[in-house]
C-alpha cells in the first residue's frame, strides 16, 4: 500500500505477507518490537539468546539480549 504498517498485527489481514508466526519470537512467543520512525523508516527489535558475528542476506549482526535494527524502505 506504499506505506509502512502501523503495527505488525495489520500484516495478518494482508494476503501473501508476513504472518503471525513470522513476527513473533519462535521460542518465547512474544511479538517483536516494531516502531515507525519516519514515513519510510522503521525499527524492529527482538531479544537474542546470543550475539551474531555474521551478517548475510537473511541475517544481521546483533548483540545478545535486546537489540534493534533500523531500516528504510524504497
C-alpha positions as CSV (number, residue, x, y, z in Angstrom):
1,X,0.0,0.0,0.0
2,X,3.1,2.2,-0.4
3,X,3.2,2.9,3.4
4,X,4.6,1.2,6.5
5,X,2.1,-0.7,8.6
6,X,1.1,0.9,11.8
7,X,1.8,-2.3,13.6
8,X,2.9,-5.9,12.7
9,X,-0.6,-7.2,13.5
10,X,-2.1,-5.5,10.4
11,X,0.1,-7.8,8.3
12,X,-2.2,-10.7,9.2
13,X,-5.0,-9.2,7.2
14,X,-2.9,-8.9,4.0
15,X,-2.5,-11.7,1.5
16,X,1.0,-13.0,0.8
17,X,2.6,-11.1,3.6
18,X,4.4,-12.0,6.8
19,X,2.1,-13.9,9.1
20,X,1.8,-14.1,12.9
21,X,4.5,-16.8,13.2
22,X,6.9,-14.5,11.3
23,X,6.6,-11.5,13.7
24,X,6.8,-13.4,17.0
25,X,9.8,-14.9,18.7
26,X,9.8,-18.6,17.9
27,X,11.0,-19.5,21.5
28,X,9.1,-17.1,23.8
29,X,6.1,-16.4,21.5
30,X,6.5,-12.7,22.3
31,X,5.9,-10.3,19.4
32,X,8.9,-8.4,18.0
33,X,9.1,-4.7,18.8
34,X,8.2,-2.5,15.9
35,X,8.1,1.2,15.6
36,X,7.6,3.6,12.7
37,X,10.3,6.3,12.9
38,X,9.5,8.3,9.8
39,X,7.4,7.8,6.7
40,X,9.8,5.2,5.2
41,X,11.9,4.3,8.2
42,X,11.2,1.8,11.0
43,X,12.8,0.0,13.9
44,X,12.5,-3.7,14.6
45,X,13.6,-5.1,18.0
46,X,14.0,-8.7,19.4
47,X,15.6,-10.5,22.2
48,X,18.5,-12.7,21.2
49,X,20.0,-15.6,23.2
50,X,23.5,-15.0,21.9
51,X,25.3,-12.5,19.7
52,X,25.8,-13.0,16.0
53,X,29.2,-12.3,14.3
54,X,28.0,-12.9,10.8
55,X,26.0,-10.7,8.6
56,X,24.4,-12.2,5.5
57,X,21.5,-11.9,3.1
58,X,18.9,-13.1,5.6
59,X,20.6,-12.1,8.9
60,X,22.2,-9.1,10.5
61,X,24.9,-8.8,13.1
62,X,23.3,-8.4,16.6
63,X,24.2,-8.5,20.3
64,X,22.9,-10.9,22.9
65,X,19.8,-9.6,24.7
66,X,17.5,-7.0,23.3
67,X,18.8,-5.4,20.1
68,X,17.2,-3.4,17.4
69,X,17.6,-2.8,13.7
70,X,16.6,0.3,11.8
71,X,15.7,0.1,8.1
72,X,14.5,2.4,5.3
73,X,12.2,1.2,2.5
74,X,12.5,2.5,-1.0
